[in-house]
Amino acid sequence: MDIKKAKEVLGKSLDFIMSESFTPAQKKQIEKDTVANFNNHINPGWLKYRKSVSSNAASIEWTDYDSYFVDLDGEKFIDFLGGFGIFTFGHRNPEILKYVKKQLDHQALHSQELLDPLRGYLAQAMAAITPGDLEFCFFTNGGAEAVEMALKLARIASKKTWILSTINGFHGKSMGAISVSGKDLYRSPYFPLIGQVSHAIYGDIEDMKSSVWKLKKAGEKIAAIILEPIQGEAGIIVPPKGYLKGIRNLCDENDILLIFDEIQCGMGRTGSYFRCQAENVTPDIMTYGKAFGGGIMPITGIIARKHLWIKELQDNPWMLGSPTFGGNPLSCSAALGAINFMINHNVPKLAREKGEFLMKGLKKLQKKYPKLLIDVRGVGLMVGVEFPKTEIGYFVAKNLFARKVMMAGTLNNASVIRLEPAATTSYEDFSKVLTYMDEVLGCAKKEFNL
């Protein structure tokens, strides 16, 4: 224990928070401290992991607004990574932030015992904007936690145990979430995982039917099928049309609950409030998150059909889970503001139109660099560009960052760079990014002799 050292660190960091600007010496100090603190107190591998940036001051973000983040030197970067989908409505959107600031003036967290009105209003709003008869909500803090609640709800409500998921699917890294995810890299270090989980090929309805048939033939009881309407971390994989409806029919025919993980593709990003609405499919349970907090506060959750809230869960509301900060007033104010912005500005329409503009530009580049851009795919503002090998993806991301554009690869497929800009991003910035992409691809063509 070193209280003197703690006071020194606190004094320095809190002064920085309260500062409006920094001297050159202060900037160097923050840079030096940040690198040392990550190496000594967080994880030294973190600095090596980031393929698009280096450890200089330009990689230390300090403020943000709209579709930009700004480094310590005041350099502005166009954010086309979007925090893996967090910033659909932009950074610190003033139309959302005002509600969070006002809420903070009178209450931030709840007592845990009394009724907090914003949680109720938020649940009511979610029931209104989600498909079909989804009605009851449970709010959590992170995406993996929301998936855990979905899996637990499916098992307790169905009184069955088996969960079917998909290869390369990604649902988070807690034990239940990683069990239903489909990438060996993240699963195998933690074996044995949660039992009675099986995986089918994503986008292949016949393979999922075969998986269901084999389990039923062996006498196993299937609680749920969980999948992403668009696989995000697998490399922005859009399933064939009719796949989601086919899975819905399969579940109905076999008394299986259907869970859609809309954490990344929901909240307007893919051209509808939630991606499943584009195919007129309603799951039994749906997870949501990332942009749900308006790019300002962390909040996630599930919404499900009313009949799944069985008597056991009504008799003991804490049985499903008891996240201390789940559905707190401050986060709920951000989510309410985000939904309000999404509706008033028709964010799904913005995402569709700007996504079409982006895809058109990328397809032109694909024709120009066919050996580099082997695929361009996506829906709305959830887009992936695929390269022949991961080294090219790293090269492109790094050189775009040098031109003050942030992009990065997907977790389960490092040869794919994702583009998930805010729906508030200007067409001027879309054009700039496409121009920079053209420049970088030209450099990559020479670098890799293609």
C-alpha positions in Angstrom: 0.0 0.0 0.0 1.3 3.4 -0.9 -1.3 6.1 -0.2 1.3 8.9 -1.0 1.6 7.5 -4.5 -2.1 7.1 -4.9 -2.6 10.8 -3.9 0.0 11.8 -6.5 -1.7 9.9 -9.2 -5.1 11.2 -8.2 -4.0 14.8 -8.1 -2.4 14.6 -11.5 -5.3 12.7 -13.3 -8.1 14.7 -11.7 -6.3 18.0 -12.6 -6.1 16.8 -16.2 -9.9 16.0 -16.2 -10.6 19.6 -15.0 -8.2 21.2 -17.5 -9.6 23.0 -20.6 -6.2 22.8 -22.4 -2.7 21.3 -22.0 0.8 22.7 -22.2 3.3 20.8 -24.4 4.9 19.4 -21.2 1.5 18.2 -19.9 0.8 16.4 -23.3 4.1 14.6 -23.1 3.4 13.7 -19.5 0.0 12.2 -20.3 1.5 10.3 -23.3 4.4 8.9 -21.2 2.1 8.0 -18.3 -0.5 6.3 -20.5 2.0 4.0 -22.2 3.6 3.2 -18.9 0.3 2.5 -17.2 -1.0 0.2 -19.9 2.3 -1.7 -19.8 2.5 -1.9 -16.0 -1.0 -1.9 -14.8 -3.4 -3.1 -17.6 -1.8 -5.4 -20.1 1.5 -4.9 -22.0 0.0 -6.7 -25.0 -2.6 -4.0 -25.5 -0.1 -1.7 -27.2 1.0 -4.4 -29.6 -2.5 -5.6 -30.4 -3.6 -2.3 -32.1 -2.6 -2.9 -35.7 -3.7 0.5 -37.1 -1.9 2.8 -34.7 1.4 3.3 -32.8 2.1 4.3 -29.3 2.6 8.0 -30.0 0.4 10.9 -28.9 -1.8 10.7 -32.0 -3.2 7.4 -30.6 -4.2 8.9 -27.3 -7.8 10.2 -27.7 -9.0 12.9 -25.3 -12.2 14.4 -26.7 -14.8 13.7 -29.3 -17.8 15.1 -31.1 -20.2 14.2 -33.9 -18.3 11.7 -36.2 -14.8 12.6 -34.9 -12.4 12.0 -32.1 -9.6 14.3 -31.3 -6.1 13.5 -29.9 -4.0 15.4 -27.4 -2.6 17.7 -30.0 -6.0 18.7 -31.3 -5.7 16.5 -34.4 -9.2 15.5 -35.7 -9.8 11.9 -36.9 -12.8 10.7 -38.9 -14.2 7.7 -37.0 -15.2 4.9 -39.3 -14.8 2.2 -36.7 -17.6 3.7 -34.5 -16.5 1.8 -31.4 -17.7 -1.5 -33.0 -21.1 0.0 -33.5 -21.5 2.2 -30.4 -21.6 5.6 -32.2 -24.5 5.2 -34.6 -25.8 8.6 -33.5 -22.3 10.2 -33.3 -20.0 11.1 -30.4 -21.6 13.0 -27.6 -24.6 13.9 -29.6 -26.0 17.1 -28.0 -29.6 16.0 -28.5 -28.9 13.0 -26.4 -26.3 14.4 -24.0 -28.6 17.1 -22.7 -30.9 14.5 -21.1 -27.9 12.7 -19.5 -26.6 16.0 -18.1 -30.0 17.0 -16.7 -30.6 13.5 -15.2 -27.2 13.8 -13.5 -28.3 17.0 -11.9 -31.0 15.2 -9.8 -30.1 11.4 -9.7 -27.5 9.2 -11.2 -28.0 5.7 -9.7 -31.1 4.1 -8.1 -31.6 2.7 -4.6 -32.2 -0.9 -5.8 -35.3 -1.1 -3.6 -37.7 1.6 -4.8 -39.3 1.9 -8.2 -37.3 4.1 -10.7 -39.5 5.6 -13.4 -37.0 5.8 -16.3 -36.5 2.1 -16.4 -40.3 1.6 -16.8 -40.5 4.3 -19.5 -37.5 2.8 -21.4 -39.1 -0.7 -21.3 -42.3 0.7 -22.6 -40.5 2.5 -25.4 -38.6 -0.6 -26.4 -41.9 -2.6 -26.5 -43.2 0.0 -28.9 -40.2 0.0 -31.4 -39.3 -3.7 -31.4 -41.1 -6.2 -33.7 -44.2 -8.3 -33.0 -45.2 -9.0 -29.4 -41.9 -8.4 -27.7 -42.9 -6.8 -24.4 -40.9 -7.5 -21.3 -37.4 -6.0 -20.8 -34.4 -6.7 -18.6 -31.6 -4.1 -18.6 -27.9 -4.9 -18.2 -24.6 -3.1 -18.7 -22.6 -5.0 -21.4 -23.4 -7.1 -24.4 -22.1 -10.4 -22.9 -24.2 -9.8 -19.8 -27.3 -9.3 -22.0 -26.6 -12.6 -23.8 -26.2 -14.4 -20.5 -29.7 -13.2 -19.5 -31.1 -14.3 -22.8 -29.6 -17.8 -22.4 -30.8 -18.1 -18.8 -34.3 -16.9 -19.7 -34.5 -19.5 -22.5 -33.5 -22.3 -20.3 -35.7 -21.4 -17.3 -38.8 -20.6 -19.4 -38.5 -23.6 -21.6 -37.4 -26.1 -19.0 -35.0 -27.4 -21.6 -31.2 -27.3 -21.8 -29.6 -27.4 -25.2 -28.6 -24.2 -27.1 -27.8 -24.2 -30.8 -25.6 -21.5 -32.2 -23.5 -20.8 -35.3 -19.9 -21.2 -36.4 -18.0 -17.9 -36.1 -20.8 -16.3 -34.3 -19.8 -13.8 -31.6 -21.9 -13.2 -28.5 -19.4 -11.9 -25.9 -16.7 -13.4 -23.7 -18.4 -14.3 -20.4 -18.7 -18.0 -19.8 -22.2 -18.5 -21.2 -21.6 -16.0 -24.1 -18.3 -17.5 -25.1 -19.9 -21.0 -25.0 -22.4 -20.1 -27.7 -19.8 -18.1 -29.7 -18.2 -20.0 -32.5 -14.5 -19.1 -32.7 -11.9 -21.6 -31.3 -9.4 -18.8 -30.5 -11.6 -17.3 -27.8 -13.2 -20.6 -26.6 -10.5 -23.2 -26.2 -8.5 -21.4 -23.4 -11.5 -21.7 -21.1 -12.6 -25.3 -21.7 -14.7 -26.9 -20.4 -17.3 -24.3 -21.2 -21.1 -24.4 -20.5 -22.4 -27.8 -21.6 -25.1 -28.8 -24.0 -24.2 -26.3 -26.7 -23.8 -27.1 -30.4 -22.9 -25.1 -33.5 -24.2 -25.1 -37.0 -23.0 -23.4 -40.2 -24.3 -19.8 -40.3 -26.5 -19.0 -43.3 -27.1 -22.7 -44.0 -30.7 -23.6 -43.0 -30.2 -27.2 -43.9 -27.3 -27.6 -41.6 -29.3 -26.1 -38.7 -32.2 -28.4 -39.5 -29.8 -31.4 -39.4 -28.4 -30.2 -36.0 -32.0 -30.0 -34.6 -32.9 -33.4 -36.1 -29.9 -35.2 -34.6 -30.3 -33.8 -31.2 -34.0 -34.6 -31.1 -33.3 -38.1 -32.5 -31.0 -38.6 -29.5 -33.7 -37.5 -27.1 -32.1 -34.2 -26.2 -34.3 -31.1 -25.3 -33.4 -27.9 -27.2 -34.2 -24.7 -25.4 -33.1 -22.1 -28.0 -31.3 -21.2 -31.2 -29.2 -18.0 -30.9 -27.7 -16.2 -33.8 -26.9 -12.7 -35.1 -29.1 -11.4 -38.0 -25.8 -10.2 -39.5 -22.6 -11.7 -38.1 -20.4 -8.8 -37.0 -17.1 -10.2 -35.7 -17.1 -13.0 -38.3 -16.5 -10.3 -40.9 -19.8 -8.7 -41.6 -21.6 -11.8 -42.9 -25.0 -11.2 -44.3 -27.1 -14.4 -44.5 -29.1 -15.3 -47.6 -32.5 -13.9 -47.9 -35.1 -16.1 -46.2 -32.6 -17.6 -43.7 -33.9 -15.8 -40.7 -37.5 -16.7 -41.7 -36.4 -20.3 -42.2 -34.9 -20.4 -38.7 -38.1 -18.9 -37.3 -40.1 -21.7 -38.9 -37.7 -24.3 -37.7 -38.1 -23.1 -34.1 -41.9 -23.0 -34.4 -42.1 -26.5 -35.8 -39.9 -27.9 -33.0 -41.0 -25.8 -30.0 -37.6 -24.1 -29.8 -37.1 -20.5 -28.6 -35.4 -18.1 -31.0 -32.9 -15.6 -29.8 -31.6 -12.8 -32.0 -28.4 -11.0 -31.0 -29.0 -7.5 -32.3 -26.3 -5.8 -30.2 -24.2 -4.6 -33.1 -26.7 -4.6 -36.0 -29.7 -3.0 -34.2 -30.7 0.6 -33.3 -31.0 1.7 -36.9 -27.5 0.8 -38.1 -28.6 -1.6 -40.8 -31.5 0.4 -42.2 -34.3 -0.7 -39.9 -34.8 -0.2 -36.2 -33.7 -3.8 -35.8 -32.3 -6.0 -38.5 -34.9 -8.8 -38.0 -37.6 -6.3 -39.0 -36.2 -6.2 -42.5 -37.3 -9.8 -43.0 -40.5 -9.5 -40.9 -39.2 -12.0 -38.4 -39.9 -11.7 -34.6 -37.7 -13.7 -32.2 -38.8 -14.8 -28.8 -35.9 -13.0 -27.1 -33.8 -10.2 -28.5 -30.6 -8.7 -27.2 -29.6 -5.1 -27.9 -26.7 -2.8 -26.8 -23.8 -0.7 -28.2 -25.6 2.2 -29.8 -28.5 1.7 -27.4 -26.8 4.0 -24.9 -26.6 6.8 -27.5 -22.8 6.6 -27.6 -22.7 8.2 -24.2 -23.6 5.6 -21.5 -23.2 1.8 -21.3 -26.5 0.1 -21.3 -27.7 -3.2 -22.9 -30.5 -5.6 -22.3 -33.0 -8.1 -23.6 -36.7 -7.9 -24.6 -38.8 -11.0 -24.7 -42.3 -12.3 -25.1 -44.5 -11.9 -22.1 -45.2 -15.6 -21.5 -41.5 -16.3 -20.9 -41.7 -14.4 -17.6 -42.9 -17.5 -15.8 -44.2 -17.7 -12.3 -40.7 -18.4 -10.8 -39.4 -15.1 -12.3 -42.4 -13.2 -11.0 -42.1 -14.7 -7.6 -38.4 -13.8 -7.5 -37.5 -11.0 -10.0 -33.8 -11.3 -9.0 -33.6 -14.9 -10.1 -32.8 -14.1 -13.7 -30.0 -11.7 -12.6 -29.3 -8.8 -10.3 -26.9 -6.4 -12.1 -26.2 -3.6 -9.6 -26.1 -0.9 -12.3 -28.5 -2.5 -14.8 -31.1 0.0 -15.9 -29.8 2.8 -13.8 -31.4 6.3 -14.2 -28.4 7.9 -15.9 -28.0 5.1 -18.5 -31.8 5.0 -19.1 -31.8 8.7 -19.8 -29.2 8.1 -22.5 -31.1 5.2 -24.0 -34.4 7.2 -24.0 -32.6 10.1 -25.7 -31.0 7.7 -28.3 -34.4 6.2 -29.2 -35.9 9.8 -29.5 -33.1 10.8 -31.8 -33.4 7.7 -33.9 -37.1 8.2 -34.4 -37.0 12.0 -35.0 -34.1 11.9 -37.4 -35.2 8.6 -39.1 -31.7 7.1 -38.5 -32.7 3.8 -40.3 -33.3 5.9 -43.5 -30.0 7.8 -43.0 -28.2 4.5 -42.6 -29.8 3.0 -45.7 -29.0 6.1 -47.9 -25.5 6.7 -46.7 -24.8 3.0 -46.7 -25.8 2.8 -50.4 -23.4 5.8 -51.1 -20.6 4.1 -49.3 -21.1 0.7 -50.9 -21.3 2.3 -54.4 -17.9 3.9 -53.8 -16.4 0.8 -52.4 -17.7 -1.3 -55.3 -15.9 1.1 -57.7 -12.7 0.6 -55.8 -13.2 -3.2 -55.9 -13.3 -3.0 -59.7 -10.2 -0.9 -59.7 -8.3 -3.2 -57.2 -9.8 -6.6 -57.8 -6.8 -8.5 -56.4 -6.8 -6.4 -53.2 -10.6 -6.0 -52.5 -11.8 -9.5 -52.8 -15.2 -8.7 -51.4 -17.3 -5.7 -50.3 -20.4 -6.6 -48.3 -22.9 -5.3 -45.7 -26.2 -3.6 -45.1 -26.7 0.1 -44.2 -23.7 1.3 -42.2 -22.5 -2.1 -41.2 -20.0 -2.8 -44.0 -17.0 -5.1 -44.4 -14.2 -5.1 -47.0 -12.2 -8.3 -47.3 -8.5 -8.6 -48.3 -6.6 -11.7 -49.5 -4.6 -11.8 -46.2 -4.5 -10.2 -42.8 -1.2 -8.3 -43.5 -3.0 -6.3 -46.2 -5.8 -5.4 -43.9 -3.3 -4.2 -41.2 -1.5 -2.1 -43.8 -4.7 -0.5 -45.0 -5.9 0.3 -41.5 -2.5 1.7 -40.5 -2.2 3.9 -43.6 -5.8 5.2 -43.3 -5.0 6.1 -39.7 -2.0 8.1 -41.0 -4.5 10.0 -43.1 -6.6 10.6 -39.9 -9.3 7.9 -40.6 -10.0 5.2 -38.0 -10.9 1.7 -39.1 -10.0 -1.7 -37.7 -10.5 -5.4 -38.4 -13.2 -7.8 -37.0 -12.4 -10.1 -34.1 -13.1 -13.4 -35.8 -11.8 -12.6 -39.2 -8.7 -10.3 -39.2 -8.7 -10.1 -43.1 -11.8 -8.0 -43.0 -11.9 -4.3 -42.1 -15.2 -3.0 -40.8 -16.7 0.3 -41.7 -19.3 1.4 -39.1 -19.5 5.2 -39.3 -22.1 7.3 -37.5 -25.3 8.0 -39.4 -24.6 11.7 -38.7 -21.4 11.5 -40.8 -21.4 14.0 -43.6 -21.4 13.0 -47.3 -18.2 15.1 -47.5 -16.5 12.9 -45.1 -17.7 9.7 -46.8 -16.2 11.1 -50.0 -12.9 11.9 -48.2 -12.7 8.4 -46.8 -13.3 6.9 -50.2 -10.5 9.1 -51.7 -8.1 8.1 -48.9 -9.1 4.5 -49.4 -8.2 4.8 -53.1 -4.8 6.3 -52.2 -4.0 3.6 -49.6 -5.1 0.7 -51.9 -2.7 2.1 -54.5 0.1 2.0 -52.0 -0.9 -1.5 -50.9 -0.9 -2.7 -54.6 2.8 -1.6 -54.8 3.7 -2.8 -51.3 2.4 -6.3 -51.8 3.2 -6.5 -55.5 -0.3 -7.0 -56.6 
